[in-house]
Amino acid sequence: MSARADSHSTARSLCSLTGVLQALCALRFNQAEIEYMRTTGYFSDEYLEWLHRFRFCREQVYVYEDKAGHLGIHVKGPWEETILWEGLLLALVSEITHEFYDGVQRLLNFRKTIDAK
């Protein structure tokens, strides 16, 4: 099996990624969490206020399948917000891809076991 995703795996990745992006946009630090972080002394009040107000904006991330059937991701917005998407998106795509190919590999191994019997 090729390491390059086929159209079916790209569609599955799009669905998985879209759902996770929605969940990320729902994340919030509550006041108790902010107050706990304040007690550590590591964070300025200004930063904690920013963190309390911060929300990931789903409209900044465009996920699509290109003409060749590959997953595409574009992020657009203010740098201080979009840069926060970078690590998350890389990790999510990696996780979704490995989850899919691990499943395919398990099926191929199962098929070899059945064929050997």
C-alpha positions, 0 to 999 in steps of 0.5 A: 500500500502506498504511503500517499493517501487515496481519496477515501482516506482523504475524505475520512481525514476531512471528516475527522479533522473537521470534527476535532476543529469544532471541538477545539473551538469550544475549548475555554479556560474557566475562571477557576483554571485562570485563578489557579494559573495566577497562583503559580506566579508564572504568568502575568495578569495581562497574559491570563486575561488574554488567555481567558478571552482567547478562542480558536476561530474555526473560520481561520482554518480551511480544510479541503481535498484538492483535485489530486485527492490530497488533503489541503489546509489553509490558515488565514488570520492575525499571526498571533492567532494563526500561529497557535493552529500550526502545531495543533494541525500538524499533530492532528493530521499526523494522528488521523493519518496514523490511525487510518494507516494503522487500521489498514495495516491491521487489516492487511495482517489479518488478511495474511493470517487468514490466507496462510490458514 
